[in-house]
Amino acid sequence: MLDSLATWRDHTHKSLRQSMKALDALLNRSSSPKLSDPLPNEKILENIYRSALRAADHGVLRPWRFLLIKGAARDRLGELFLAAAICQDPQLPPEKQASLKQKPLRAPLILVIISNPVEDPKVPIFEQELSAAAATQNMLLAAYAQGVGAMWRTGSMAYDKTVMVGLGLTAAEKIIGFLYLGTTSGATKNLNDPPVSQFFKEWNA
Ligand SMILES: Cc1cc2nc3c(=O)[nH]c(=O)nc-3n(C[C@H](O)[C@H](O)[C@H](O)COP(=O)(O)O)c2cc1C
């Protein structure tokens, strides 16, 4: 009897600790624009990847795929960005060319989140794209919870045909974002969220 009471108490304490940790990530996560080496270890990355697969997903279609870009592949992504930008504007000034080429070097790892929708009679493509976005948010949270810096970026390159083709996307696929991951360098910002009442209103029909 006493044994089972102790087990119950330990279990309750453990669940409470876990929910406190989850709430910490949900209430305090913020993005890290400045990232540097080292790359998070494989165990940490595996948790981040698994969190994506736990996103809300209508019909459990898993309408996403992810590309991992690290090391020298980041230089090739920079070259792809540059090729895309020159295609759009052959007169692009040299300093803008240089800055674009450097963009993927802002973190040791970039995940390209791709929505990969399937034909489904019940689940519109929009919902499948939302699900890929939810997977991205889960990864931001899993990164924060493990002390890894992360930032979700898009910019014009995410919507550029040259980039999409260069990364091997099909016509139905979209880039939901580039998730930059690494070690946070630079100050973490002070959170200053508005009161929830600004966005949450009771509806009385
Ligand atoms: C779909 C999407 C695309 C984004 N693209 C960019 C981007 O290209 N550049 C940028 O500075 N922030 C971008 N952000 C915003 C940042 O990821 C971040 O959420 C924002 O700076 C607020 O900071 P916080 O996450 O710490 O609250 C994007 C966010 C989303 C959801």
The ligand as an SDF file (V2000), in Angstrom:
LIG
                    3D

 31 33  0  0  0  0  0  0  0  0999 V2000
    6.4600   31.3020  -42.2620 C   0  0  0  0  0  0  0  0  0  0  0  0
    7.4410   32.1810  -41.5520 C   0  0  0  0  0  0  0  0  0  0  0  0
    8.4730   32.7680  -42.2550 C   0  0  0  0  0  0  0  0  0  0  0  0
    9.3750   33.6320  -41.6320 C   0  0  0  0  0  0  0  0  0  0  0  0
   10.3980   34.1770  -42.3630 N   0  0  0  0  0  0  0  0  0  0  0  0
   11.2680   35.0170  -41.7700 C   0  0  0  0  0  0  0  0  0  0  0  0
   12.3440   35.5670  -42.5080 C   0  0  0  0  0  0  0  0  0  0  0  0
   12.5420   35.2810  -43.6850 O   0  0  0  0  0  0  0  0  0  0  0  0
   13.1590   36.4340  -41.8720 N   0  0  0  0  0  0  0  0  0  0  0  0
   12.9780   36.7850  -40.5590 C   0  0  0  0  0  0  0  0  0  0  0  0
   13.7360   37.5940  -40.0400 O   0  0  0  0  0  0  0  0  0  0  0  0
   11.9690   36.2420  -39.8290 N   0  0  0  0  0  0  0  0  0  0  0  0
   11.1300   35.3570  -40.4040 C   0  0  0  0  0  0  0  0  0  0  0  0
   10.1150   34.7990  -39.6660 N   0  0  0  0  0  0  0  0  0  0  0  0
    9.8980   35.2280  -38.2750 C   0  0  0  0  0  0  0  0  0  0  0  0
   10.8670   34.6070  -37.2800 C   0  0  0  0  0  0  0  0  0  0  0  0
   11.0010   33.2220  -37.4790 O   0  0  0  0  0  0  0  0  0  0  0  0
   10.4040   34.8480  -35.8330 C   0  0  0  0  0  0  0  0  0  0  0  0
    9.2620   34.0810  -35.5490 O   0  0  0  0  0  0  0  0  0  0  0  0
   10.0960   36.3100  -35.5470 C   0  0  0  0  0  0  0  0  0  0  0  0
   11.2790   37.0670  -35.7180 O   0  0  0  0  0  0  0  0  0  0  0  0
    9.5690   36.5220  -34.1120 C   0  0  0  0  0  0  0  0  0  0  0  0
   10.5180   36.0760  -33.2000 O   0  0  0  0  0  0  0  0  0  0  0  0
   10.1620   34.9820  -32.0910 P   0  0  0  0  0  0  0  0  0  0  0  0
    9.9540   33.6720  -32.8210 O   0  0  0  0  0  0  0  0  0  0  0  0
   11.3610   34.9790  -31.2000 O   0  0  0  0  0  0  0  0  0  0  0  0
    8.9210   35.4300  -31.4030 O   0  0  0  0  0  0  0  0  0  0  0  0
    9.2330   33.8990  -40.2580 C   0  0  0  0  0  0  0  0  0  0  0  0
    8.2020   33.2670  -39.5380 C   0  0  0  0  0  0  0  0  0  0  0  0
    7.3190   32.4280  -40.1710 C   0  0  0  0  0  0  0  0  0  0  0  0
    6.2140   31.7590  -39.3700 C   0  0  0  0  0  0  0  0  0  0  0  0
  1  2  1  0
  2  3  1  0
  2 30  2  0
  3  4  2  0
  4  5  1  0
  4 28  1  0
  5  6  2  0
  6  7  1  0
  6 13  1  0
  7  8  2  0
  7  9  1  0
  9 10  1  0
 10 11  2  0
 10 12  1  0
 12 13  2  0
 13 14  1  0
 14 15  1  0
 14 28  1  0
 15 16  1  0
 16 17  1  0
 16 18  1  0
 18 19  1  0
 18 20  1  0
 20 21  1  0
 20 22  1  0
 22 23  1  0
 23 24  1  0
 24 25  2  0
 24 26  1  0
 24 27  1  0
 28 29  2  0
 29 30  1  0
 30 31  1  0
M  END
$$$$
